[in-house]
């Protein structure tokens, strides 16, 4: 599909091909752009399916399938995290920013942001496991 779309785009825009440049490189750049757009489209579809599921639940009077105890626990876990982890997590998981954009926003390197997001996931997972281990289920 990408190959076909790449060549279709190239043929439609052949007038924009700079004479004397590498055709393979131009086609590769088009293909990479199309793959990137396809990933963005798939991500947007997944987000809209999630939003639709939330809307369906709220229309049936089930806005929150979890009780107040679970919500309080998750909020307390989130609020107990270091500031950098909270900021990076919010930008990544709520605002859907790429790692490079988060690094730029927070004045950090992309490596430090990747590590911060890894630590965030590990810490939240650890806290949930401890909570589940205490009662056999989230209480």
Buried (B, 14 or more C-beta within 10 A) or exposed (E): EEEEBBEEBBEEEEEEEEEEEEEEEBBEEBBEEBEEEEEEEEEEEEEEEEEEEBEEEEEEEEEEEEEEEBEEBBEEBBEEBEEBBBBBBEBBEEEEBEBEBBBEBBEBEBEBBBBBBEBBEEBBEEBBEEBEEEEEEBE
